[in-house]
Amino acid sequence: MDILSGFLLPILLVLVLLGILTVRQGTVAVTTIFGKYNRTLHPGLNFRIPIIETVFKRISIQNRAVELTFQAVTVDQANVHFTSLLLFAVMDNQEETIKRVAFKFVSDRDFMASLSRTVEGSIRAYVATKRQAEILGLRREITDAVKTNVDHMLEDWGFHLLDLQINDITFDDEVLRSMSKVVASNNLKAAAENEGQALLITKTKGAEAEGNAIKIAAEAEREAARMRGQAVALFREEVAKGMSQAAKEMRDAQLDTSVILFSMWTEALKNFTEHGKGNVIFLDGSAEGMQKTLKELMALSQLDVLGGGKKG
């Protein structure tokens, strides 16, 4: 009896040790008995039936990321290279979900191959309906279209799509060169149009300024001419008044009024001499010339006197 108990005790101890199973945080363990699903073990210390109950697969319920690189062709036969980042995780830790994740694929390698081909196929199908020039501006639309298709398929596999980012979209070197030429030509066209608009504005503003300057100069000249005319008229009026007054006083004194004209004649000669500034002025200094000039001045004086009398 002692021998039997001594033999069974180590066996029981070994079975207990074999039944102890530790599951790490962030993972679950799927066990089977004779190849059939038995249960799901959660993080921490767990016990299983030794030898009979085996761990079929350990499944991470943490977020997982995979970077995918592939090529697509647009409707106008341009090769587009994509680099995308796919972020996904197990939908939840419910038993049915874990069973789908554990038994849907033979291995993780097969799952990742199916996932990458699904994403690649969705993007290729979308890009095939677009032109080369449209692709760069449709990053958000491409992402949304792929998310819809991939998320539906991942849910059937027990996963949930958290995020899909298309990081890089590039073209072949020849396509990039042609695109650069198109951009450069468009920039040159825009620059030429802007330069033309600027030149038109400059010329328009210059013409407006020149027109305004001419208008201002014309108005100033007209005002100056008006003021000169008024000054001349005022001068003549004052001269006429002075001559009329002087003639009246001389007539009252019974003196010859021609003396006034003679005085004006000599005063004019004096002014010509003092203020001529070297200019040559030709005057008829003969007696006949003086008589002629005096007669003209007397006629002018008579007209001014008559005019003054009418006004009075």
C-alpha positions as a printed NumPy array, in Angstrom:
array([[  0.   ,   0.   ,   0.   ],
       [  2.827,   2.298,   0.862],
       [  4.505,   1.402,  -2.401],
       [  1.321,   2.229,  -4.4  ],
       [  0.855,   5.577,  -2.69 ],
       [  4.489,   6.388,  -3.182],
       [  4.111,   5.663,  -6.896],
       [  0.812,   7.555,  -7.43 ],
       [  1.855,  10.726,  -5.642],
       [  4.546,  11.705,  -8.172],
       [  2.183,  10.836, -11.016],
       [ -0.52 ,  13.097,  -9.601],
       [  2.   ,  15.844,  -9.063],
       [  3.131,  15.602, -12.681],
       [ -0.475,  15.657, -13.931],
       [ -1.205,  18.752, -11.862],
       [  1.848,  20.469, -13.25 ],
       [  0.877,  19.493, -16.788],
       [ -2.623,  20.871, -16.191],
       [ -1.39 ,  24.328, -15.201],
       [ -1.535,  26.786, -18.119],
       [ -0.675,  30.483, -18.114],
       [ -2.293,  32.793, -20.694],
       [ -0.581,  36.172, -21.245],
       [ -2.423,  39.472, -21.029],
       [ -3.801,  40.552, -24.418],
       [ -4.242,  36.991, -25.656],
       [ -6.643,  34.092, -25.315],
       [ -5.994,  30.382, -25.767],
       [ -8.279,  27.998, -27.67 ],
       [ -8.232,  24.396, -26.48 ],
       [ -9.462,  21.215, -28.133],
       [-10.156,  17.677, -26.978],
       [ -9.417,  15.031, -29.558],
       [ -9.351,  17.759, -32.224],
       [-12.729,  19.297, -31.325],
       [-13.145,  22.778, -29.916],
       [-13.538,  22.675, -26.158],
       [-13.255,  26.147, -24.632],
       [-11.467,  29.508, -24.584],
       [ -8.975,  30.29 , -21.837],
       [ -8.584,  33.93 , -20.793],
       [ -5.493,  35.758, -19.468],
       [ -4.091,  34.514, -16.163],
       [ -3.616,  31.118, -14.538],
       [ -5.793,  28.359, -16.008],
       [ -6.154,  24.624, -15.53 ],
       [ -6.74 ,  22.082, -18.28 ],
       [ -7.188,  18.355, -18.477],
       [ -3.658,  17.016, -18.826],
       [ -2.742,  15.177, -22.018],
       [ -6.344,  15.111, -23.294],
       [ -7.015,  18.883, -23.531],
       [ -4.479,  20.604, -25.745],
       [ -3.939,  24.245, -26.756],
       [ -4.883,  24.558, -30.417],
       [ -3.981,  28.251, -30.903],
       [ -3.127,  31.362, -28.961],
       [ -4.901,  34.425, -30.368],
       [ -3.882,  38.022, -29.727],
       [ -6.78 ,  40.357, -29.045],
       [ -4.526,  43.433, -29.275],
       [ -4.476,  45.803, -32.205],
       [ -2.459,  44.556, -35.144],
       [ -0.916,  46.542, -37.983],
       [  0.288,  45.455, -41.377],
       [  1.886,  47.518, -44.141],
       [  0.891,  46.636, -47.684],
       [  2.638,  47.648, -50.911],
       [  1.106,  46.949, -54.307],
       [  0.415,  48.377, -57.746],
       [ -2.767,  49.37 , -59.599],
       [ -3.543,  50.551, -63.131],
       [ -5.798,  53.506, -63.981],
       [ -8.33 ,  53.596, -66.791],
       [ -5.809,  55.494, -68.958],
       [ -3.161,  52.78 , -68.375],
       [ -0.975,  54.563, -65.825],
       [  0.757,  52.458, -63.177],
       [  0.106,  53.668, -59.623],
       [  2.086,  52.384, -56.644],
       [  0.405,  52.325, -53.213],
       [  1.753,  51.944, -49.708],
       [ -0.985,  51.491, -47.124],
       [ -1.188,  50.751, -43.426],
       [ -3.962,  48.476, -42.175],
       [ -4.907,  48.509, -38.48 ],
       [ -7.263,  45.775, -37.251],
       [ -8.093,  43.669, -34.204],
       [-10.256,  40.782, -33.059],
       [-13.844,  42.018, -32.937],
       [-14.418,  40.896, -29.313],
       [-13.572,  38.047, -26.962],
       [-16.922,  36.265, -27.285],
       [-16.737,  32.522, -27.82 ],
       [-18.231,  32.516, -31.31 ],
       [-15.891,  35.29 , -32.442],
       [-12.832,  33.505, -31.072],
       [-13.906,  30.27 , -32.772],
       [-14.115,  32.059, -36.135],
       [-10.69 ,  33.603, -35.668],
       [ -9.157,  30.28 , -34.592],
       [-10.625,  27.959, -37.208],
       [-11.303,  30.182, -40.263],
       [ -7.754,  29.886, -41.628],
       [ -5.158,  27.161, -41.403],
       [ -2.485,  29.607, -40.288],
       [ -1.821,  33.306, -39.735],
       [  0.153,  33.31 , -42.964],
       [ -2.952,  32.323, -44.937],
       [ -4.988,  34.966, -43.124],
       [ -2.483,  37.748, -43.911],
       [ -2.296,  36.664, -47.548],
       [ -6.084,  36.79 , -47.86 ],
       [ -6.221,  40.157, -46.114],
       [ -3.563,  41.765, -48.301],
       [ -5.154,  40.406, -51.486],
       [ -8.565,  41.717, -50.416],
       [ -7.24 ,  45.224, -49.805],
       [ -5.204,  45.154, -52.997],
       [ -8.168,  43.934, -55.044],
       [-10.474,  46.619, -53.652],
       [ -8.033,  49.416, -54.416],
       [ -7.295,  48.057, -57.887],
       [-11.008,  47.813, -58.695],
       [-11.56 ,  51.428, -57.617],
       [ -8.458,  52.833, -59.339],
       [ -9.354,  51.044, -62.587],
       [-12.36 ,  53.385, -62.959],
       [-10.346,  56.597, -62.483],
       [ -7.882,  58.547, -64.574],
       [ -4.29 ,  59.238, -63.67 ],
       [ -4.905,  62.93 , -62.993],
       [ -7.717,  62.129, -60.548],
       [ -5.901,  59.654, -58.289],
       [ -3.909,  62.078, -56.126],
       [ -7.045,  64.019, -55.253],
       [ -9.086,  60.913, -54.376],
       [ -7.042,  59.572, -51.45 ],
       [ -9.945,  59.949, -49.028],
       [-12.469,  58.449, -51.457],
       [-10.221,  55.446, -52.14 ],
       [ -9.812,  54.841, -48.403],
       [-13.544,  55.   , -47.751],
       [-14.348,  52.628, -50.623],
       [-11.786,  50.057, -49.489],
       [-12.842,  50.312, -45.843],
       [-16.4  ,  49.347, -46.721],
       [-15.362,  46.186, -48.571],
       [-12.585,  45.104, -46.221],
       [-14.501,  45.735, -42.995],
       [-17.396,  43.548, -44.165],
       [-15.057,  40.666, -44.982],
       [-13.031,  41.024, -41.78 ],
       [-16.176,  40.798, -39.68 ],
       [-16.952,  37.474, -41.334],
       [-13.493,  36.313, -40.216],
       [-13.979,  37.579, -36.653],
       [-11.935,  40.77 , -37.015],
       [-12.787,  44.458, -37.112],
       [-11.075,  47.092, -39.264],
       [ -9.905,  49.973, -37.066],
       [ -8.211,  52.159, -39.653],
       [ -6.858,  52.147, -43.174],
       [ -4.329,  54.753, -44.259],
       [ -2.917,  55.217, -47.735],
       [  0.463,  56.74 , -46.982],
       [  2.098,  56.965, -50.411],
       [  0.742,  57.201, -53.935],
       [  3.425,  57.289, -56.599],
       [  3.638,  56.793, -60.357],
       [  6.252,  55.447, -62.727],
       [  9.18 ,  57.771, -63.511],
       [  7.919,  58.443, -67.025],
       [  4.466,  59.353, -65.712],
       [  5.998,  61.58 , -63.03 ],
       [  8.049,  63.406, -65.661],
       [  5.006,  63.988, -67.825],
       [  3.017,  65.166, -64.816],
       [  5.825,  67.557, -63.902],
       [  5.774,  68.971, -67.43 ],
       [  2.01 ,  69.455, -67.255],
       [  2.306,  71.207, -63.9  ],
       [  5.158,  73.37 , -65.174],
       [  3.232,  74.345, -68.309],
       [  0.143,  75.159, -66.234],
       [  2.263,  77.283, -63.921],
       [  3.78 ,  79.119, -66.892],
       [  0.316,  79.671, -68.329],
       [ -0.96 ,  81.004, -65.014],
       [  2.114,  83.227, -64.66 ],
       [  1.609,  84.604, -68.179],
       [ -2.053,  85.293, -67.474],
       [ -1.177,  87.017, -64.207],
       [  1.532,  89.049, -65.91 ],
       [ -0.906,  90.069, -68.647],
       [ -3.488,  91.082, -66.087],
       [ -0.876,  93.049, -64.161],
       [  0.301,  94.796, -67.344],
       [ -3.296,  95.607, -68.305],
       [ -3.964,  97.036, -64.852],
       [ -0.73 ,  99.048, -64.969],
       [ -1.522, 100.501, -68.369],
       [ -5.122, 101.196, -67.39 ],
       [ -4.058, 102.97 , -64.224],
       [ -1.366, 104.853, -66.134],
       [ -3.898, 105.989, -68.74 ],
       [ -6.308, 107.038, -66.02 ],
       [ -3.559, 108.971, -64.231],
       [ -2.459, 110.637, -67.465],
       [ -6.055, 111.555, -68.292],
       [ -6.565, 112.968, -64.82 ],
       [ -3.319, 114.938, -65.096],
       [ -4.375, 116.379, -68.465],
       [ -7.77 , 117.238, -67.056],
       [ -6.262, 118.923, -64.011],
       [ -3.738, 120.816, -66.178],
       [ -6.519, 121.953, -68.532],
       [ -8.653, 123.13 , -65.647],
       [ -5.672, 124.938, -64.12 ],
       [ -4.829, 126.586, -67.458],
       [ -8.442, 127.612, -67.93 ],
       [ -8.545, 129.083, -64.438],
       [ -5.237, 130.868, -64.996],
       [ -6.475, 132.301, -68.325],
       [ -9.667, 133.442, -66.643],
       [ -7.728, 135.15 , -63.888],
       [ -5.307, 136.76 , -66.387],
       [ -8.278, 138.066, -68.339],
       [ -9.832, 139.446, -65.218],
       [ -6.53 , 141.087, -64.251],
       [ -6.116, 142.686, -67.701],
       [ -9.716, 143.87 , -67.679],
       [ -9.281, 145.288, -64.194],
       [ -6.041, 147.018, -65.235],
       [ -7.701, 148.564, -68.284],
       [-10.647, 149.649, -66.184],
       [ -8.378, 151.333, -63.647],
       [ -6.299, 152.985, -66.405],
       [ -9.453, 154.264, -68.057],
       [-10.733, 155.607, -64.756],
       [ -7.411, 157.334, -64.066],
       [ -7.227, 158.866, -67.53 ],
       [-10.832, 160.011, -67.343],
       [-10.247, 161.605, -63.967],
       [ -7.054, 163.288, -65.108],
       [ -8.711, 164.571, -68.31 ],
       [-11.656, 165.912, -66.351],
       [ -9.389, 167.762, -63.93 ],
       [ -7.376, 169.275, -66.812],
       [-10.507, 170.366, -68.599],
       [-11.73 , 171.965, -65.421],
       [ -8.363, 173.755, -65.186],
       [ -8.656, 174.692, -68.911],
       [ -5.489, 172.779, -69.81 ],
       [ -4.738, 170.735, -72.921],
       [ -5.497, 167.086, -72.264],
       [ -2.933, 165.974, -74.823],
       [ -0.325, 166.581, -72.158],
       [ -1.597, 163.424, -70.456],
       [ -1.021, 161.392, -73.589],
       [  2.437, 162.865, -74.015],
       [  3.258, 161.97 , -70.433],
       [  2.022, 158.412, -71.006],
       [  4.154, 158.188, -74.138],
       [  7.322, 159.291, -72.338],
       [  6.524, 157.03 , -69.376],
       [  6.168, 154.087, -71.764],
       [  9.535, 154.868, -73.314],
       [ 11.054, 154.991, -69.853],
       [  9.599, 151.569, -68.919],
       [ 10.791, 150.053, -72.211],
       [ 14.282, 151.279, -71.421],
       [ 14.382, 150.157, -67.782],
       [ 12.677, 146.775, -68.094],
       [ 13.533, 145.664, -71.603],
       [ 16.224, 143.243, -70.325],
       [ 18.229, 143.554, -73.502],
       [ 15.294, 142.841, -75.823],
       [ 15.123, 144.929, -78.98 ],
       [ 11.909, 146.976, -79.323],
       [ 11.342, 149.03 , -82.456],
       [  9.411, 152.312, -81.981],
       [  8.746, 155.073, -84.438],
       [ 10.509, 158.026, -82.769],
       [  9.762, 160.554, -85.499],
       [  7.375, 163.477, -84.977],
       [  4.878, 161.886, -87.327],
       [  5.119, 158.624, -85.425],
       [  4.569, 160.364, -82.117],
       [  1.615, 162.289, -83.544],
       [  0.126, 159.088, -84.865],
       [  0.57 , 157.327, -81.545],
       [ -0.893, 160.295, -79.631],
       [ -3.911, 160.411, -81.931],
       [ -4.524, 156.703, -81.295],
       [ -4.212, 157.189, -77.562],
       [ -6.539, 160.229, -77.718],
       [ -9.083, 158.194, -79.655],
       [ -8.818, 155.46 , -77.039],
       [ -9.21 , 158.102, -74.323],
       [-12.292, 159.506, -75.981],
       [-13.825, 156.063, -76.182],
       [-13.099, 155.469, -72.513],
       [-14.539, 158.866, -71.605],
       [-17.671, 158.171, -73.621],
       [-17.923, 154.768, -72.105],
       [-17.557, 156.222, -68.644],
       [-20.192, 158.827, -69.423],
       [-22.661, 156.192, -70.577],
       [-22.069, 154.204, -67.474],
       [-22.628, 157.28 , -65.369]])
